[in-house]
Amino acid sequence: MNPLTVKINDHLTYIGVNDRYTHLFENMWPLPDGVSYNSYILDGGEETCLLDCVKIPSVGEFLDNISSVLNGRKLDYVIVNHMEPDHTSSLPTLLEIYPDIKIIGNKKTTRFLKNFYHITDNIIEVKEGEEVQIGSTSLTFYMTPMVHWPESMVAYEKSTGILFSQDAFGGFGTLDGSIFDDEINFEFYKDETIRYYTNIVGKYSVQVIRALDKLAGLDIQMICPDHGPIWRKNPEVIIDLYAKLSKQETENGVLIVYGSMYGNTEKMAEMIGKSLANEGIKNIRIRNIAEYPLSNLIAESWRYRGIILGCPTYNVGLFPPMDHFVRTLTKQNMKNHTLGYFTNYSWGGGAEKEFAAFAEKCGWDLLEAQPNVMGDPKEADIETLNQLGKEMAQALKEAFKDEY
């Protein structure tokens, strides 16, 4: 057998690949540690089944892995749990090699197959709760719409308790060495798993909660996702993490994000940070929006209860990088946050009005102190900046009483 494939049990083999050459996931989100595209072959004795494909640049390695596992046998089925091209762009090439494969998907999958790859033949359409026999074993399908595409679904092998979860329960990062949760240090992957969730799946957290509720009745013994480690020993770890993230259970801490052209707004951010520390707040992050990646800002915004935003007025509005960040936060549908903001101007304002409009739109708890400083902070300005820090500290102490 190809040494890059991994036997999971007597009838299931991992044939995924690592992507260390793509720098931006979806051409937006940084991949400093790469990403894995997981794929599996299920051997039902009389029939064989491929669960999800990989991204087209890795198709050569992918086909070698399939050929090694099949060892001359034919491939009967391919299941398309999720149509995103990092899991399907190699499908047309696969069909050239194995033209008689039957493709298993749902009604919405069928439309995507036609529009993406002009595939219309040999499609088996499955519905919610439908069971399909694969030789001596079977898979039951459950629809998980908008986790995170409309056609998304999962497959469950009842006899072993294995859930093939597509993008759900996945994370960024290549699988360096072992593919199993009990053979890795998950702390190496946790931050990238959280960033994956908050960047890719987070805005659909309501749908994630629905999916978790739907799958709660299954006896899940193992989770095989399309990205990240396979959870064969402690699947409850990743289930609990996704549950926490989907419910937006924020932590005690403050993220201060600022934009500054000439240093005045940066100075204000530092003063607020000092005020928070003086009030006993320990988890404080101060990030320069012009330097810190948007992807990481989203993840940290999801994490901390307190968010304080600050920037100078630029052309009667927000500093452009801050404007983009605020628009992104609006689309993320985040909850359970306390918001503060501060602004700076040289001759005329406007940023404070944009922050006020954002505050109304996002619906977060808004602090009363809203410093708006002309140029370098004066004594009265410093007092207002300190007040903003004190108000945020008090809000956190009320929200996390058990920690104080």
C-alpha positions in Angstrom: 0.0 0.0 0.0 1.1 3.6 -0.7 2.8 4.8 2.5 0.9 8.1 2.2 -2.4 6.3 2.8 -3.5 5.3 6.3 -5.7 2.4 7.3 -8.4 3.6 9.7 -10.0 0.3 10.2 -10.5 -3.0 8.3 -12.7 -1.4 5.6 -11.8 2.3 5.7 -8.7 4.0 4.4 -7.5 7.7 4.5 -6.3 8.9 1.1 -6.2 12.6 1.7 -3.4 15.1 0.7 -1.6 18.0 2.3 -1.6 21.4 0.6 1.6 23.4 1.5 1.6 25.6 -1.6 -1.7 27.5 -1.4 -1.1 30.7 0.5 -4.7 31.9 0.7 -7.8 29.7 1.4 -10.6 30.9 -0.8 -8.0 33.4 -2.1 -8.6 35.4 1.1 -7.6 33.7 4.3 -3.9 33.1 5.1 -2.6 29.6 5.4 0.7 29.9 7.3 0.5 26.2 8.2 -1.2 25.0 5.0 -4.4 22.8 4.9 -5.3 19.2 4.4 -7.9 17.9 2.0 -9.2 14.7 3.5 -10.7 11.9 1.4 -11.6 8.3 2.3 -12.2 5.0 0.6 -14.9 2.8 2.1 -14.6 -0.9 1.2 -17.9 -2.7 1.5 -16.6 -6.0 0.1 -18.6 -6.3 -3.0 -18.6 -2.5 -3.6 -16.2 0.4 -3.0 -17.0 4.0 -2.3 -14.9 7.2 -2.3 -16.0 9.9 0.2 -15.2 13.4 -1.1 -12.3 14.4 -3.5 -9.5 16.9 -3.2 -8.4 20.1 -4.9 -7.3 19.8 -8.5 -3.5 20.7 -8.0 -3.2 17.5 -5.9 -5.0 15.2 -8.3 -1.9 13.2 -9.2 -1.1 12.2 -5.7 -4.8 11.7 -5.0 -5.2 9.3 -8.0 -2.1 7.4 -6.9 -3.6 6.9 -3.5 -6.9 5.6 -4.9 -5.1 3.2 -7.2 -2.9 1.9 -4.4 -5.9 1.2 -2.1 -8.1 -0.3 -4.8 -5.3 -2.5 -6.2 -7.0 -3.2 -9.5 -10.6 -3.2 -8.2 -13.2 -0.9 -9.6 -14.6 2.2 -7.9 -18.3 2.0 -7.6 -19.4 5.2 -5.9 -18.2 8.7 -5.0 -20.0 10.7 -2.4 -20.1 14.4 -2.7 -20.9 15.7 0.8 -19.9 19.3 -0.2 -19.5 20.9 -3.6 -16.8 23.5 -2.8 -14.0 23.1 -5.4 -11.4 22.2 -2.8 -13.3 19.0 -2.5 -14.7 18.5 -6.0 -12.3 20.1 -8.6 -10.6 16.8 -9.1 -13.9 15.0 -9.7 -13.9 15.5 -13.5 -10.4 13.9 -13.7 -11.6 11.1 -11.5 -14.5 10.4 -13.9 -12.0 10.2 -16.8 -10.2 7.3 -15.0 -13.3 5.7 -13.5 -16.2 6.6 -15.9 -18.7 4.2 -14.5 -18.8 5.7 -11.0 -22.2 6.5 -9.5 -22.2 10.0 -7.9 -24.1 10.3 -4.6 -25.4 13.7 -3.7 -28.6 15.5 -2.8 -31.0 17.6 -5.0 -28.9 20.8 -4.5 -25.7 18.9 -5.3 -27.1 17.9 -8.7 -27.5 21.6 -9.7 -24.0 22.4 -8.6 -22.6 19.4 -10.5 -24.2 20.6 -13.7 -23.2 24.2 -13.3 -19.6 23.6 -12.1 -18.5 20.6 -14.2 -21.4 19.9 -16.7 -21.9 16.5 -14.9 -25.5 15.2 -15.4 -25.2 11.4 -15.6 -24.9 8.6 -13.1 -26.1 10.7 -10.2 -28.0 9.1 -7.2 -30.0 11.7 -5.4 -30.4 11.1 -1.6 -32.8 12.7 0.8 -32.8 13.4 4.5 -32.3 10.2 6.5 -32.0 8.0 3.4 -29.7 4.9 3.7 -27.6 3.6 0.8 -26.1 0.2 0.8 -22.4 0.0 0.0 -21.8 -3.7 -0.3 -21.8 -5.2 3.2 -22.1 -1.8 4.9 -24.3 1.2 4.5 -24.3 5.0 4.9 -27.1 7.2 6.1 -27.3 10.8 4.9 -28.3 13.9 6.8 -28.7 17.4 5.3 -26.7 20.2 7.0 -27.7 23.2 4.8 -25.5 26.3 5.1 -22.8 24.5 7.1 -21.5 26.2 5.1 -23.0 25.8 1.6 -26.6 25.1 0.8 -26.0 21.5 -0.5 -23.9 20.5 2.5 -24.6 17.1 4.0 -23.0 14.4 6.1 -22.8 10.6 5.9 -23.0 8.3 8.8 -22.0 4.6 9.0 -24.2 3.2 11.7 -22.3 -0.1 12.2 -19.1 1.7 13.2 -20.4 5.1 14.4 -18.3 7.0 11.9 -19.5 10.4 10.8 -18.1 11.8 7.6 -18.7 15.4 8.4 -17.4 17.3 5.3 -16.3 20.8 6.3 -17.9 20.6 9.8 -15.5 19.8 12.6 -12.6 20.8 10.3 -9.7 23.2 10.7 -6.8 24.8 8.9 -3.3 23.2 9.0 -1.7 20.3 7.3 -1.6 16.9 9.0 2.1 16.7 9.8 2.8 13.0 10.5 -0.2 11.4 12.1 -3.8 12.0 11.1 -5.4 11.0 14.4 -6.4 13.1 17.4 -4.8 10.7 19.9 -1.5 10.8 18.1 -1.1 14.6 17.8 -1.0 17.6 20.2 -4.3 19.3 19.4 -2.9 22.5 20.9 -0.9 22.8 17.7 -4.1 22.8 15.7 -6.6 24.5 18.1 -6.0 28.1 17.1 -6.1 27.3 13.4 -9.3 25.3 14.0 -10.9 28.3 15.7 -9.7 30.6 12.9 -11.2 28.2 10.3 -14.5 28.1 12.1 -14.7 31.9 12.6 -13.6 32.8 9.1 -15.4 30.1 7.1 -18.3 28.7 9.1 -19.0 31.2 11.9 -21.5 33.5 10.1 -23.7 30.4 9.8 -23.6 29.5 13.5 -27.4 29.3 13.7 -27.3 26.6 11.1 -24.4 24.9 12.9 -26.5 24.7 16.1 -29.3 23.1 14.1 -26.9 20.6 12.6 -25.5 19.7 16.0 -28.9 19.2 17.4 -29.8 17.0 14.5 -26.7 14.8 14.9 -26.9 14.7 18.7 -29.0 11.5 18.5 -26.3 9.6 16.6 -23.9 7.3 18.4 -20.8 9.1 17.0 -17.6 7.1 17.7 -15.4 8.7 15.1 -15.4 11.9 13.0 -13.8 12.0 9.6 -13.9 15.6 8.4 -12.7 17.1 5.1 -10.0 19.2 6.8 -7.9 18.6 9.9 -7.4 15.6 12.2 -9.6 12.5 12.3 -11.2 12.2 15.7 -11.1 8.5 16.5 -10.6 8.6 20.3 -12.2 11.8 21.6 -14.7 13.1 19.1 -16.4 15.0 21.9 -13.5 17.4 22.0 -14.2 18.8 18.5 -17.9 18.6 19.0 -17.7 20.6 22.2 -15.4 23.2 20.6 -17.8 23.7 17.7 -20.7 23.9 20.1 -19.0 26.6 22.1 -18.0 28.5 19.0 -21.5 28.2 17.5 -23.1 29.5 20.7 -20.6 32.3 20.8 -19.5 31.7 24.4 -17.0 34.6 24.7 -14.1 34.7 27.0 -13.1 37.3 29.6 -10.9 39.7 27.7 -10.7 42.8 25.5 -9.6 43.2 21.9 -8.6 46.7 21.1 -8.3 47.3 17.3 -7.1 50.6 16.2 -6.1 52.4 13.0 -3.7 55.4 13.1 -2.1 57.6 10.5 0.3 59.7 12.6 0.3 58.1 16.0 -2.4 60.0 17.9 -5.0 57.2 17.7 -2.4 54.6 18.6 -1.5 56.6 21.7 -5.2 56.6 22.6 -5.4 52.8 22.2 -2.3 52.4 24.5 -4.0 54.6 27.2 -7.2 52.5 27.1 -5.1 49.4 27.5 -3.3 50.8 30.5 -6.7 51.8 32.0 -8.0 48.2 31.6 -4.9 46.8 33.2 -5.2 49.2 36.1 -8.7 47.8 36.6 -7.5 44.2 36.8 -8.2 43.0 33.3 -5.5 40.6 32.3 -6.4 39.4 28.8 -5.9 42.5 26.6 -5.0 42.4 22.9 -4.1 45.6 21.1 -4.0 45.2 17.3 -3.0 47.6 14.6 -5.5 47.1 11.8 -3.1 48.2 9.1 -0.7 45.4 10.1 -2.6 42.6 11.7 -4.4 40.1 9.3 -8.2 40.4 9.0 -8.5 36.7 9.4 -6.9 36.7 12.8 -8.9 39.8 13.8 -12.1 37.9 13.1 -11.0 35.0 15.2 -10.0 37.2 18.1 -13.3 39.2 17.9 -15.2 36.0 18.2 -13.2 35.0 21.2 -13.3 38.0 23.5 -16.3 39.6 25.2 -14.9 43.1 25.0 -14.2 44.8 21.7 -12.9 48.4 21.5 -12.5 50.0 18.1 -10.7 53.2 17.3 -9.5 55.2 14.3 -9.1 58.7 12.9 -11.7 60.4 10.7 -10.7 59.9 7.0 -12.6 61.8 4.4 -15.5 62.4 6.8 -15.7 58.7 7.6 -13.8 55.7 9.1 -10.2 55.1 8.3 -10.5 52.7 5.3 -9.0 49.5 6.8 -11.4 50.1 9.8 -14.3 50.6 7.5 -13.6 47.3 5.9 -13.3 45.6 9.3 -16.5 47.0 10.6 -18.4 45.9 7.4 -16.9 42.4 7.9 -18.0 42.3 11.6 -21.5 43.3 10.5 -21.7 40.3 8.2 -20.3 37.9 10.8 -23.5 38.0 12.9 -21.5 38.0 16.1 -23.3 38.0 19.5 -22.4 38.3 23.2 -20.1 41.3 23.0 -19.6 44.6 24.7 -18.5 47.4 22.4 -16.6 50.6 23.0 -15.2 53.0 20.4 -12.9 56.0 20.2 -12.0 58.4 17.4 -9.5 61.1 16.5 -9.7 64.0 14.0 -7.5 66.8 12.7 -10.1 69.4 11.6 -13.5 67.7 11.2 -15.2 64.6 12.4 -17.2 61.8 10.9 -15.7 58.6 12.1 -17.7 58.7 15.3 -21.0 58.8 13.4 -19.9 55.7 11.4 -19.1 53.9 14.6 -22.4 54.9 16.1 -24.2 53.4 13.1 -22.3 50.2 13.4 -23.1 50.0 17.1 -26.8 50.3 16.4 -26.6 47.7 13.6 -24.6 45.0 15.5 -26.8 45.3 18.6 -23.9 44.8 21.1 -23.9 46.3 24.5 -22.5 49.8 24.0 -20.4 51.7 26.5 -21.2 55.3 27.3 -17.8 56.8 27.1 -17.0 57.5 23.5 -13.8 59.7 23.3 -13.5 61.9 20.2 -10.1 63.7 20.3 -8.7 66.4 18.2 -5.0 65.7 17.6 -2.9 64.7 20.6 -4.9 63.7 23.7 -5.2 66.5 26.3 -5.8 66.1 30.0 -9.6 66.0 29.7 -9.3 63.5 26.8 -7.1 61.2 28.9 -9.8 61.2 31.6 -12.4 60.1 29.0 -10.1 57.4 27.6 -9.6 56.1 31.2 -13.3 56.2 31.7 -13.8 54.0 28.6 -11.4 51.5 30.0 -13.1 51.5 33.4 -16.5 51.0 31.9 -15.3 48.0 29.8 -13.6 46.5 32.9 -16.9 46.9 34.9 -18.9 45.2 32.1 -16.5 42.3 32.1 -16.5 41.9 35.9 -20.3 41.8 35.8 -20.3 39.2 32.9 -17.6 37.0 34.6 -18.4 37.3 38.3 -17.0 33.9 39.1 -13.5 35.0 37.9 -13.3 38.0 40.3 
